[in-house]
Amino acid sequence: MIDFTTARLNMVESQLRTNKVTNAGVLAAFESVPREAFLPEGLRGIAYVDEDIDVGRGRCMMEPRVLARLLQAAQPGSADVALEIGCGTGFATAILSRIVATAVAVEEDDHFIEAAGAALSSLQMDNAVVMKGKITDGYPGQGPYNVILINGAVAEVPAAICDQLAEGGHLVTVVRGRDGIGRATLIERHGGTNSGRVLFDAAVPQLQEFEPAPSFVF
């Protein structure tokens, strides 16, 4: 029998604190949210490994260290409204819900909408909601957002999603360049203008919906 509580605390101590995660709110959220509750029964035994977990249908549960460092860079606050794009099973939505006032997730796969909604409901995370929509469009209906997380690697961040940031807001994701290297990236909005910078390298699986269109060679 796996002691998930101990595994969760070990994850925080050995994977997060030792890898530059210092934000008290982020650490507390990872300590309190049962990661195994957001995985199907057959994958719960590996819930606390320090790597991405493939949950099928083009989604993964992001490596804890990478997710925590992205969220730390996003500087979520207790009064914020956050958007997660491509929520999969809903774990990152749950983490956000422990930190911000309202966590909105958008997903286009009905399987994950149902799974994430059920997991969040079972833990009584009433400030989190999963909406159906095309993830490359974000979810403008509940915006603007103080925090936006794109949960997976993208070739580029669509301008339409950046425009859903509130003034002073932060968007975090992993951008995979043409060289194949994934780079954790922070985009901030100030004075109505978005600016971005690279935070660290991160090998996160690409969200298939954000794959670049094939180019034609003549």
N, C-alpha and C positions, 0 to 999 in steps of 0.2 A: 504494500500500500504506500503510495507516494504521499509525503507530507508536503502539500502544496504551500502551506503557510511558510514553512521553513525555506522551501525552494524560492518563494517570492522574496523573502527577506535577503536570501543569499544573492539573488539577482540584483537587487538594489545595491548591496554592499560591494559585490565583486564585479558587476558589469557597468553600473552607473556611476557610483561615487569614484571609482578608480579611473573613469574616463571623462573627467571634466564636467560631470553633471553636479551642479551645486545648488540649483534653484530649489528652495524648500517646498514650494507648491508642487513642482513636478515630481520630486522624490516622494512626497507624501501620497500623491496620486498613484504612483507605481507600487507603493507599499500597500495600498488599500484595495486596488482593483484586482480581482482574481483572473489572471490571464487565461487560465484553463477554461473558464466559463465561456470564452469566445472561440473555442475550438471544438470541432466534432469529437465525439468520444474516442475515436481511434488515434487522435493526435494529442490528446491531453497530456500524455506521458512526456512529451517534449516541449511542453508549454514554456519552459524557462531556459531553453538553450539560447546561447548568444549568437543566433543566426536567424535569417528570415525563414518563415515557415510557409510553405506553399499550401494554400487552402483551396486550390483549384479555381477554375473559371476565370483565370487571369488575375487573381488576387493573391496577395500574401500578407501574413502578419509580419510587419516590419521588425527587424532586429531591435531589441529593447534599447541598446546603446544609441543607435542612430535616431530612433523615434524620440528618445528623451532629449538628445542634444538639439534636434530640430525644434521641439516644443520649447525648450529653454530659450533658444534664440528668438522665438516668436513672442516672448515676454507676455504670456497670457495673464490677465488680471481678473479679479473676482467679479467685476462688473461687466466683463466683456461678453460679446457675442462671437462665437467661433464657428467656422465652417470647415468640415472635413470632406474632401472630394475623393470618391472611390473608397468607401468605408469598409468594404468587405464584411467581415464578421462583426465589426463594431468596436474592437478593443480600443483603438485610438480615440473614438468618440467617447467611450467611457472615461478614459484618462482626462480628456478635455472637460467632461462634465463635472469632474471633481475639482476643477480649477476655475472655470468661468461660470458666468450666470446662465448662459444658454449655449448648448452645443447642437448645431444643425449638421446633419450628414446627408450627402446626396450620393445615391447609388442607382444604377440602371438595371442591375441584375435582380430579378424578383426573388431568387433564392437567398441572396445576401440581405435584401431588404427585410425579408421575413426572419432570417437567422439573427441579424443584428438587433432588430426590434424586439425579438423575444428575449435575447440575452440582456439587453438594457432594461427591459421591463421586469425581468426576474430579479434584478438587483435594485429595483425601485429608483432608477435614475430618471426621475421625472422631468429633469431639465434638459434631456436629450431627445432628439427626434430624428428619424430617418425618413428622408423624402426621396421619391422616385424622380429621376431626371437624367438627362444626358450629361455625363460628368465633365465633358469638355466645355460645357456651358457654365459650370459652377452652379450656383442656385441664387440668382439675383432677387428672387421674391422675398427673401428674408434679410437681405443685405441693407446697408453695407456692414462688413464684418471687421472686427478689430484683429482677428486672427484667422488665417486661412492655412490649412494643411492639405497639400495634395499627397495622398498616401501611396507613393510609388514614384518611380523615375519617369521623367517626361523628356521629350526632345526639346521642348520649349514651353514656356508658360503663356497660354493665350492671353492677349490683351484684355479680352472680355472678362476673364477671371481676375486679373490685376485690378480692373476698374471696379470690382466689388469690394475692394479694401476701403475701410473708413479712413479718414484723415488720421495719420499717426499709426495706421495699422501695419501688420507684419504678415507676409506670406512666406511659408517655408515649404521646400520640396527638394528633390534631388533631380538635377538636370544632367542628362547624359549627352555628352558632346559627340561629335563625329569620330573622335578618337576612341569612343567606347567607354571612357572613364566617367563615372558618376560623381557629381559634385554637389554636396549639400549647399543649397542656395537660399539666401534671405533677400526678399524684396520688401522694401518699405515705401510707404506713401506719405509724402510731405509736400504741402503747398499744391496739392492736386497732381503732383508728379511722382512717378514710381522710379526707384533706383534699386539696383541689386548688387550683391557681393557674394563671393564664394566663401563658405565657412570651413569645409573640410571635404575630403574625398569619402565617398560612400558607395558601395556596390549593392545597390537596391534594384530588384527586378523592375522592369519597365511596365507601366500601365499600357496595355495594348491599345486602348482608345487614344492615347497620346503619341503613338508611333508616327514618325514623319511619313508624309506621303512619298511613294517611290518616285525617284527622279528618272527622267528619260535621257538616254545618251544617244546622240545622233552621229 
